[in-house]
Amino acid sequence: MRATILPACATTVCKSSAGPDVTDPTFEIFLTAPPGLEPMLMAEVQQAGFDAPVLSPGGVTIRGTWEDVWRANLCLRGASKVLARFGEFRAFHLAQLDKRARKFPWDEILGQGVLTGGLSLKVEVSTNKKSKIYHAGAAVERFERAIAEEFGVKIAEGLDDADLVIKARFDDNNIQLSVDTSGEGLHKRGHKQAMGKAPMRETMAALCLRACGYDGTEPVLDPMCGSGTFVIEAAEIARHMMAGRARHFAFEHLATYDPARVQNIKADWQNHESALQFYGSDRNVNVVRMANENAERAGVADMCTFQPVPVSEITRPEGAPGLVIVNPPYGARIGKKKDLFALYSAFGEVMKDRFSGWRVGMITSDDQLAQATTLPWLPPQAPIAHGGLKVRLYQSAALG
């Protein structure tokens, strides 16, 4: 079986040998999300206009072109990674894998920076019992040796050291090849240089905001804001700012990369005006300083107010009600559980006494702590994988 690869011109009109122009077919693109938040990413993908999204464990699958890959990386707030499937072949034993990996046209997918040895590559393999090749380490060694010897590619020592990562998925002796087009996780927007303890990832914050019904048309307050992730993310959504505007991506190292067309995507993006204000507070003066610095770098400092006050001293902002969202400490994350009941109880009392009309969203791994707030929680959603824990997003309707 010959290897199948999507051509490098998959988003352009290519000349066929017969003469007329033909448009190359679309290919599979997988958008990853924290387990438990896939439906929220699905909603964002649909709203963004990507074709025929399909919900699946760990993310959302779409079909598209390389331009869709670029747009997903730049624009989606909830996706953790964008993986583009670019080829496949069959192999029943390691010698056959080595032979077919050597014949695969890697130069049609890898950019010159990788092919000349200036940038490094790493292969990640996942296998299952349906395939005769089941030893992932041996498969990685064959792939990397073949690519290095045939194309002069530099192999990175580890996944974290690589400029580009190829993912090979073995299933029933068929090997599906994908490339991580994001590089660093998409939660790294490019402006959060200062972080407190156990920071919330921007991608997860965006999906939790969406799960709470936030659409950029109401104020948001986080009374335990840390480095300001929820507040800054909410402000960016209100202003309709491009999520990936301030960072680089691994797709820039691919043969399919077209800088002019990527620049066109950025140029066509339009921010919105917003008069909304967003609020964060924390008892730690240092993390409040970090939050202000992060908001400044993100370009939303004029919309965000951060104050160094404890939960017991927060006040309701003037104007229409909105959303209070918080990621408080919980036993397995920060501190000891028995010391946290008073904090959760105080938070609940402040919400009931001062925030009539506001909705509340809270992330915690412990139902007993959630119930200590005595807030009228709606039935919690599915568990969410977060920092090695299983957490839940608790939500209330508008408080009476």
C-alpha positions in Angstrom: 0.0 0.0 0.0 1.4 3.4 -1.0 1.4 6.2 1.5 -1.4 8.8 1.2 -0.6 12.4 1.8 -2.6 15.6 1.5 -0.8 17.9 -0.9 0.9 21.0 0.3 -1.5 23.1 -1.7 -4.6 21.9 0.0 -6.0 25.4 0.4 -5.1 26.7 -3.0 -6.1 26.0 -6.6 -3.5 23.5 -8.0 -2.8 22.6 -11.6 -3.7 19.1 -12.5 -1.8 17.2 -15.3 -5.0 17.3 -17.3 -4.9 21.1 -17.5 -7.9 22.5 -15.6 -7.7 23.9 -12.1 -8.9 21.6 -9.3 -9.3 22.2 -5.7 -7.7 19.7 -3.4 -9.9 17.9 -0.9 -10.3 18.9 2.7 -8.8 16.8 5.5 -9.5 16.0 9.1 -8.7 18.5 11.8 -9.0 17.6 15.5 -9.5 20.4 18.0 -8.6 19.2 21.5 -10.4 20.3 24.7 -10.2 19.4 28.4 -12.3 16.2 28.9 -15.7 17.3 30.2 -15.7 20.6 28.3 -16.0 19.2 24.7 -19.6 20.4 24.3 -18.6 24.0 25.1 -15.8 23.8 22.4 -18.4 22.3 20.0 -20.6 25.3 20.6 -17.7 27.7 19.9 -16.7 25.9 16.7 -20.3 26.0 15.4 -20.5 29.7 16.2 -17.2 30.3 14.4 -18.6 28.8 11.3 -16.4 25.7 10.8 -17.9 23.1 8.6 -19.6 19.9 9.9 -18.1 19.7 13.4 -18.4 16.3 15.2 -18.2 16.0 19.0 -15.9 13.3 20.1 -14.0 12.4 23.4 -11.3 14.9 24.0 -12.4 17.5 21.5 -14.1 18.3 18.2 -13.4 17.0 14.7 -13.9 19.1 11.6 -13.0 18.8 8.0 -11.2 21.8 6.4 -8.2 23.2 4.6 -4.9 24.6 5.9 -6.6 28.0 6.1 -9.1 26.4 8.6 -6.0 25.2 10.6 -4.6 28.7 10.7 -8.0 30.2 11.6 -8.6 27.7 14.4 -5.3 28.4 16.0 -5.7 32.1 15.8 -9.3 32.5 16.6 -10.7 29.7 18.8 -10.6 30.5 22.5 -11.4 27.1 23.9 -9.3 24.7 21.8 -6.1 23.4 23.6 -4.4 22.2 20.4 -5.1 22.0 16.6 -4.0 18.7 15.1 -4.0 18.3 11.3 -4.1 14.8 9.8 -1.9 14.8 6.7 -1.2 11.2 5.7 -1.5 7.5 6.4 -0.1 4.1 5.5 -0.3 0.5 6.6 2.5 -1.5 8.3 2.4 -4.9 9.9 5.9 -5.1 11.4 8.8 -2.8 12.3 10.8 -3.5 9.2 7.9 -2.5 7.0 7.3 0.6 9.1 10.9 1.6 8.6 10.7 1.1 4.8 7.5 3.0 4.4 8.5 5.8 6.8 11.6 6.3 4.6 9.5 6.5 1.4 7.0 8.8 2.9 7.2 12.3 1.2 8.0 14.2 4.4 9.3 17.1 2.4 5.7 17.9 1.3 4.7 18.6 4.9 7.9 19.7 6.7 9.1 23.3 6.1 12.6 24.3 5.1 13.5 25.2 8.7 13.0 21.6 9.7 14.4 20.0 6.6 17.7 22.0 6.8 18.2 20.8 10.4 17.8 24.3 12.0 14.6 23.2 13.8 13.9 20.0 15.6 11.2 17.3 15.3 9.8 14.7 17.6 7.5 11.8 16.8 4.8 10.7 19.3 3.2 7.3 18.9 0.0 5.8 20.3 -0.8 2.1 19.7 -3.4 -0.4 20.6 -3.8 -4.2 20.6 -5.6 -4.1 17.2 -2.2 -3.5 15.5 0.7 -6.0 15.2 3.1 -3.2 16.0 2.3 -2.5 19.6 5.6 -1.2 21.1 5.3 2.5 21.0 9.0 3.1 21.8 10.2 0.9 19.0 7.9 2.6 16.5 9.1 6.0 17.6 12.7 4.9 17.1 12.0 3.6 13.5 10.1 6.8 12.5 12.7 9.2 13.8 15.7 7.3 12.4 14.0 7.1 9.0 13.1 10.8 8.9 16.6 11.8 10.1 18.5 9.6 7.7 16.4 10.2 4.6 15.7 13.9 5.0 18.5 15.2 7.4 16.0 16.3 10.0 17.2 17.0 13.5 15.5 14.9 16.2 14.7 16.6 19.5 15.5 14.9 22.8 12.0 15.2 24.1 8.5 16.4 23.2 8.9 19.7 25.1 12.2 20.4 23.3 10.8 19.9 19.7 9.9 22.7 17.4 7.4 20.4 15.6 5.7 17.2 16.8 4.3 14.5 14.5 1.7 12.2 16.0 1.4 8.6 14.6 -1.7 6.7 15.7 -1.7 3.0 15.1 -5.1 1.4 14.7 -5.7 -2.0 13.1 -2.3 -1.9 11.4 -3.2 1.5 9.8 -1.0 4.4 10.8 -2.6 7.8 10.7 -0.2 10.8 10.7 -1.1 14.1 12.2 0.9 17.2 13.0 0.5 19.4 16.1 0.0 22.8 14.3 -0.2 24.7 17.5 3.2 24.1 19.2 2.8 25.4 22.7 -0.7 24.9 24.2 -3.2 27.5 22.9 -3.8 28.7 26.5 -0.5 30.5 26.1 -2.0 33.6 24.5 1.3 35.5 24.7 0.5 38.1 27.4 0.4 36.2 30.7 4.0 36.5 31.9 3.1 36.8 35.6 1.2 34.0 37.3 0.1 33.1 40.8 -0.2 29.7 42.4 -2.2 27.1 40.5 -3.2 29.4 37.6 -6.3 28.8 35.5 -5.6 28.1 31.8 -7.1 30.7 29.4 -8.6 28.0 27.2 -10.4 26.4 30.2 -11.5 29.8 31.5 -13.0 30.6 28.1 -15.0 27.4 28.0 -16.2 27.8 31.6 -17.3 31.3 30.8 -19.3 30.0 27.9 -20.8 27.2 30.0 -22.0 29.9 32.4 -23.8 31.6 29.5 -21.3 34.5 29.2 -21.3 36.0 25.7 -19.5 39.3 26.2 -22.5 41.4 27.0 -22.4 41.6 30.8 -19.9 42.4 33.5 -17.8 39.7 35.1 -16.3 39.7 38.6 -13.8 37.2 40.1 -13.3 37.7 43.9 -10.3 35.3 44.0 -8.8 36.4 40.7 -5.1 35.3 41.1 -3.3 36.5 37.9 -6.6 37.6 36.4 -7.4 34.9 33.9 -11.2 34.9 34.1 -11.4 38.7 34.1 -9.0 39.3 31.2 -10.5 36.5 29.1 -14.0 38.0 29.7 -12.8 41.4 28.7 -11.2 40.1 25.5 -14.4 38.3 24.6 -16.4 41.5 25.1 -14.0 43.3 22.8 -14.0 40.4 20.3 -10.2 40.2 20.3 -8.4 37.5 18.4 -7.2 34.9 20.9 -3.8 34.1 19.2 -2.9 37.6 18.1 0.3 37.8 20.2 2.0 34.4 19.7 3.7 32.1 17.2 2.5 28.6 16.1 4.1 25.4 15.0 2.2 25.7 11.6 4.8 28.3 10.7 7.3 25.5 10.4 5.3 23.5 7.8 5.6 23.5 4.0 1.9 24.5 3.8 2.5 27.8 5.6 1.5 30.9 3.7 2.5 34.0 5.7 0.5 36.4 3.4 -2.7 34.4 3.8 -2.3 34.1 7.6 -1.8 37.9 7.7 -5.0 38.3 5.7 -6.9 36.4 8.4 -5.5 38.7 11.0 -6.2 41.8 8.9 -9.8 40.8 8.3 -10.5 40.4 12.0 -12.5 43.2 13.6 -12.5 44.1 17.3 -15.7 45.4 18.9 -16.2 48.4 21.0 -17.4 47.7 24.6 -18.2 50.0 27.5 -18.3 47.1 30.0 -16.1 46.9 33.0 -14.6 43.8 34.6 -13.5 43.3 38.1 -11.1 41.1 40.0 -9.9 41.0 43.6 -7.5 39.0 45.7 -6.2 39.3 49.2 -2.6 38.9 47.8 -1.2 42.2 46.8 1.5 40.6 44.6 -1.0 38.6 42.5 -3.1 41.7 42.0 -0.1 43.5 40.6 0.5 40.5 38.3 -3.1 40.7 37.1 -2.8 44.4 36.3 0.4 43.7 34.4 -1.2 40.9 32.4 -4.3 43.1 31.6 -1.9 45.8 30.3 -0.1 43.4 28.1 -3.4 42.0 26.8 -4.6 45.4 25.9 -7.6 45.4 28.2 -6.3 47.4 31.2 -8.9 50.1 30.5 -11.7 47.6 31.0 -10.3 45.8 34.1 -10.2 46.8 37.7 -8.2 44.7 40.2 -8.2 45.4 43.9 -6.2 43.8 46.8 -9.2 42.9 49.1 -10.4 39.7 50.7 -13.6 38.1 49.8 -15.4 39.5 52.8 -14.7 43.0 51.6 -15.8 42.9 48.0 -18.6 45.1 46.9 -21.2 44.9 44.2 -20.2 47.0 41.2 -22.6 49.7 40.1 -24.9 49.0 37.1 -26.6 45.9 35.7 -25.9 42.5 37.2 -23.7 40.0 35.5 -21.6 36.9 36.3 -19.4 36.1 39.3 -17.0 33.3 38.5 -14.4 32.0 40.7 -11.7 29.2 40.9 -11.2 29.1 44.7 -8.6 27.0 46.5 -9.6 23.4 47.2 -7.9 20.8 49.3 -6.0 18.9 46.7 -4.9 22.1 44.9 -4.0 24.7 47.5 -4.2 24.3 51.3 -6.0 21.8 53.4 -9.7 21.1 53.1 -10.6 21.6 56.7 -9.2 25.2 56.5 -11.3 26.1 53.5 -14.8 25.7 54.8 -14.8 29.1 56.4 -13.6 30.7 53.1 -16.4 29.0 51.1 -19.0 29.9 53.7 -17.9 33.6 53.7 -18.0 33.6 49.9 -21.6 32.3 49.9 -22.7 34.8 52.5 -21.3 37.7 50.5 -23.0 36.5 47.3 -26.4 36.2 49.0 -26.1 39.5 50.8 -24.6 41.8 48.1 -25.1 40.2 44.7 -28.8 39.9 44.1 -29.5 39.4 40.4 -26.0 38.1 39.7 -25.3 34.5 38.6 -22.5 32.6 40.2 -20.1 30.0 38.7 -17.6 28.2 40.8 -15.0 25.5 40.1 -14.0 23.1 42.8 -13.1 19.4 43.1 -15.1 19.0 46.4 -18.9 18.9 46.6 -18.8 19.4 50.4 -16.9 22.7 49.9 -19.4 23.7 47.2 -22.3 23.0 49.5 -20.6 25.0 52.3 -21.5 28.2 50.4 -25.2 27.3 50.8 -25.8 28.8 47.4 -28.6 27.4 45.3 -26.6 25.4 42.9 -28.1 23.9 39.8 -27.2 20.3 39.1 -23.5 20.2 38.3 -22.2 19.3 34.8 -19.8 16.5 34.0 -16.4 16.4 35.7 -13.6 18.3 34.0 -10.0 17.2 33.9 -7.9 20.0 35.4 -4.4 19.9 36.7 -4.5 16.1 37.4 -7.8 16.5 39.3 -11.5 16.0 38.4 -13.3 19.3 39.1 -16.9 20.4 38.5 -18.3 23.8 37.4 -21.1 24.7 39.9 -23.6 27.3 38.7 -26.5 29.2 40.1 -29.4 31.0 38.5 -29.7 34.7 39.2 -29.6 35.1 43.0 -32.7 36.4 44.7 
